[in-house]
Amino acid sequence: MLEIILCRTCGNAYPADDDLPQVCPICADERQYLRDDGQVWLRSSEIVGEHEFTLVEPEPRATRIDVTPQSGIGQKTMLITTDGGNLLWEPSGYTDDAMLQAVADRGGVAAVASSHPHLVGAAVVWAREFGTPFYFNTDDRRWITHPDPSIELWQDRREILPGLTLVQAGGHFPGSSVAHWADGADGRGVLLTGDTIAVAANRTATFMRSYPNYLPLSPRLVRQIVDAVEPYAYDRIYSAFGSSIDSDARRVVAESADRYIGWATDAIRDPDERSLVISPVS
């Protein structure tokens, strides 16, 4: 297995034989953060055995790979199995031989992709292992931390396997995207959304520039995201961290966007709000 260096905070991979930056640029950006004790680098061979993985099947032909304890940001990797090949979506930074073999036993990988630069993890390891492209949106190319010939840049939309299409929606990053799985949810369609469309605790949708730092998106960008996915039939959403909208997701996304924009533009107000007259302090 290819040796890599991981940023402990975000879990993104760097080449093992290159000079490392003083601080991971992903974590130095306003959308991310470093832990209180600063930048820590982890060599992949030295953390083998420190994590375990389990396979969960939320629906037929979809396998979620859960890594415990959490590695990096803690995204839940999804393996989508189709007759034309399998998509590995948003791999964790932690990878070991047993995980690679478990995926090989399920038909291997024909494409690797993620929604945005935060959730790339060890994508190059998987692409190299299975001799497949790692699809990375060209508008986010300055955030590539592990340059490699396996990286294939794309833009706007790209059918990477029959019935599996990457759709650029922007928002969280300019290249933020979703994966549309046409045959998912018994043929009603599934979106794998990462942080492009996040699933909130009440199973509505939300949209942010930074989730940990509470930076909102503009109404313009929220509308752009909804418009980008509108042409696609989908009834279910799987987000980055194991939460889902199991049915009627298209309606939920549209109503959630309207609510978000309403609050952001002051078109919606709390019914208990009263006008406050603020007197100047003398």
C-alpha positions in Angstrom: 0.0 0.0 0.0 1.3 3.5 -0.9 2.9 5.3 2.0 1.4 8.8 2.7 1.5 11.5 5.3 -1.8 12.7 6.8 -2.8 15.9 8.4 -4.2 14.8 11.8 -6.9 17.5 11.8 -8.4 17.2 8.3 -7.1 13.7 7.4 -6.0 14.8 3.9 -3.0 13.0 2.4 0.4 14.4 1.3 3.2 12.6 -0.5 5.5 10.8 1.9 8.6 11.8 0.0 7.9 15.6 -0.3 8.7 18.5 2.0 5.7 19.2 4.2 4.3 22.7 4.6 4.6 24.3 8.0 0.8 24.2 8.2 -1.7 22.2 6.2 -3.2 24.8 3.8 -6.6 23.0 4.0 -6.7 23.7 7.8 -5.2 27.2 7.5 -8.2 28.3 5.4 -11.1 30.1 7.1 -13.4 27.1 6.4 -11.3 24.8 8.5 -9.2 24.9 11.7 -6.3 23.4 13.6 -6.6 21.7 16.9 -5.3 23.6 19.9 -2.0 21.8 19.9 -1.3 22.9 16.3 -0.1 21.0 13.2 0.5 17.3 13.6 1.6 15.0 10.8 1.0 11.3 10.8 2.8 8.7 8.7 0.3 6.1 7.4 2.4 3.1 8.2 2.7 4.2 11.8 -1.0 4.4 12.5 -2.0 1.0 11.0 -4.1 -0.8 13.6 -5.0 2.4 15.5 -8.4 2.4 13.8 -11.0 -0.1 13.0 -13.6 -0.1 10.2 -17.1 -1.6 9.8 -19.2 -2.0 6.7 -22.8 -0.8 6.8 -25.3 -1.2 4.0 -28.0 1.5 4.2 -29.6 0.2 1.0 -28.8 -2.4 -1.7 -25.6 -1.7 -3.6 -24.5 1.0 -1.2 -21.9 0.3 1.4 -20.8 2.8 4.0 -17.3 2.4 5.5 -17.2 3.7 9.1 -13.8 4.3 10.7 -13.5 4.3 14.5 -12.1 6.2 16.3 -12.7 9.1 13.9 -9.9 9.8 11.5 -9.5 13.4 10.5 -12.8 15.2 9.9 -14.5 11.8 10.1 -16.4 11.5 6.8 -18.2 8.3 6.0 -16.9 6.7 2.9 -19.5 5.3 0.5 -19.0 2.5 -2.0 -21.7 2.6 -4.7 -21.9 -0.7 -6.7 -23.1 -0.7 -10.3 -23.0 -3.1 -13.2 -20.6 -0.7 -14.9 -18.2 -0.4 -12.0 -18.0 0.9 -8.5 -17.6 4.5 -7.2 -15.6 5.1 -4.0 -16.9 8.4 -2.6 -15.0 10.5 -0.1 -12.5 8.1 1.3 -11.2 8.4 4.8 -7.6 9.4 5.4 -7.1 6.1 7.3 -6.7 3.1 5.0 -5.3 -0.4 5.7 -4.9 -3.6 3.7 -8.0 -5.2 5.2 -10.1 -2.2 4.1 -8.7 -2.4 0.6 -9.4 -6.1 0.5 -12.9 -5.7 1.7 -13.6 -3.3 -1.1 -11.9 -5.6 -3.6 -14.2 -8.4 -2.5 -17.1 -6.2 -3.4 -15.9 -5.6 -6.9 -13.2 -3.1 -6.4 -13.2 0.5 -7.5 -13.7 2.0 -11.0 -13.8 5.7 -9.9 -12.8 7.7 -6.9 -14.3 11.1 -6.2 -15.3 13.5 -3.4 -17.5 16.5 -3.0 -14.8 19.0 -2.1 -11.2 19.3 -0.9 -12.0 18.7 2.8 -13.1 15.1 2.2 -10.4 13.8 -0.1 -8.6 11.7 2.5 -6.4 9.0 1.0 -8.1 9.2 -2.4 -4.8 8.7 -4.3 -4.1 5.5 -2.4 -7.3 4.0 -3.6 -6.8 5.3 -7.2 -3.3 3.8 -7.3 -4.4 0.5 -5.7 -7.2 -0.1 -8.3 -5.7 1.7 -11.3 -8.6 4.1 -11.6 -9.0 7.9 -11.9 -9.5 10.2 -8.9 -11.9 12.9 -10.1 -11.1 16.3 -8.7 -13.0 19.5 -9.7 -10.8 21.9 -11.7 -12.1 25.0 -9.9 -10.6 23.7 -6.7 -7.3 22.5 -8.1 -5.2 24.8 -5.9 -6.3 22.7 -2.9 -4.8 19.5 -4.2 -2.5 18.2 -1.4 -1.3 15.0 -3.1 -0.5 15.6 -6.7 -0.6 12.4 -8.7 -1.1 11.2 -12.3 -4.3 9.4 -11.2 -6.0 12.8 -10.7 -8.4 13.7 -13.5 -9.8 17.2 -13.5 -13.4 17.8 -14.4 -15.9 20.7 -14.5 -19.7 21.4 -14.6 -20.9 17.8 -14.8 -19.4 14.4 -15.7 -20.9 11.0 -16.0 -18.0 8.9 -14.6 -19.8 5.5 -14.7 -23.2 4.6 -16.2 -25.9 6.1 -14.0 -23.3 7.9 -11.8 -22.8 11.6 -12.5 -20.8 14.3 -10.8 -22.6 17.6 -10.7 -20.8 20.8 -9.8 -23.0 23.0 -7.5 -20.5 25.4 -5.9 -21.2 27.0 -2.5 -19.0 25.5 0.2 -16.1 25.6 -2.4 -16.4 26.8 -6.0 -16.0 23.2 -7.1 -18.2 21.7 -4.5 -20.2 18.9 -6.1 -22.6 16.1 -5.5 -22.8 12.6 -7.1 -26.1 11.6 -8.6 -26.8 7.8 -8.5 -29.8 7.3 -10.8 -30.6 3.7 -9.7 -30.4 4.4 -6.0 -33.5 4.4 -3.7 -35.1 1.7 -5.8 -34.7 3.8 -9.0 -36.0 7.0 -7.5 -32.5 8.5 -7.4 -29.9 9.3 -4.7 -27.6 12.3 -4.2 -24.3 11.8 -2.3 -23.9 15.4 -1.1 -20.9 15.7 1.2 -21.0 19.2 2.6 -22.5 20.7 -0.6 -25.9 20.0 0.9 -25.7 19.1 4.5 -28.3 17.1 6.4 -29.3 18.9 9.6 -30.3 17.2 12.9 -34.0 17.5 12.1 -33.5 15.9 8.6 -33.8 19.2 6.7 -31.0 20.5 4.5 -28.6 23.3 5.1 -25.8 25.1 3.4 -22.6 26.8 4.8 -19.3 28.2 3.7 -17.8 26.9 7.0 -19.7 24.4 9.2 -17.2 24.4 12.1 -16.7 28.2 12.0 -20.4 29.0 11.3 -19.8 31.1 8.2 -23.0 31.2 6.1 -23.4 31.2 2.3 -25.1 34.0 0.4 -28.7 33.5 -0.8 -27.2 33.6 -4.4 -25.0 30.6 -3.8 -27.8 28.6 -2.0 -30.1 29.2 -5.0 -27.2 28.2 -7.3 -26.8 24.8 -5.5 -30.5 24.1 -5.7 -30.6 25.0 -9.4 -27.6 22.8 -10.1 -29.3 19.6 -8.7 -32.8 20.5 -9.9 -32.6 18.6 -13.2 -31.9 15.3 -11.5 -34.4 13.0 -10.0 -33.6 12.1 -6.4 -35.6 10.9 -3.4 -32.8 10.3 -1.0 -29.7 12.1 0.2 -26.6 10.7 2.0 -24.5 13.4 3.5 -20.8 13.3 4.6 -21.2 12.1 8.1 -23.7 9.3 8.1 -26.9 11.3 8.2 -29.5 11.0 5.5 -32.8 12.3 4.2 -34.5 9.0 3.4 -37.4 10.1 1.3 -38.9 13.1 -0.4 -35.4 14.7 -0.4 -36.1 16.9 -3.5 -38.9 18.7 -1.7 -37.0 19.0 1.5 -34.0 20.6 -0.2 -36.2 23.1 -2.0 -38.1 24.1 1.2 -34.9 24.2 3.2 -33.3 26.6 0.7 -36.4 28.8 0.8 -36.3 28.9 4.6 -32.6 29.7 4.6 -32.9 32.5 2.1 -36.0 33.8 4.0 -34.0 34.2 7.2 -30.9 35.6 5.4 -32.9 38.3 3.6 -35.2 39.1 6.6 -38.2 37.9 4.6 -38.9 35.5 7.5 -39.1 36.8 11.0 -39.8 35.2 14.4 -43.5 35.7 15.3 -42.5 36.7 18.8 -40.0 39.4 17.6 -40.8 42.9 18.6 -39.2 46.1 17.3 -36.5 47.3 19.7 -35.7 50.9 20.2 -32.1 51.2 21.1 -31.3 54.4 23.0 -27.8 55.8 22.6 -25.6 55.3 25.6 -24.8 58.7 27.3 
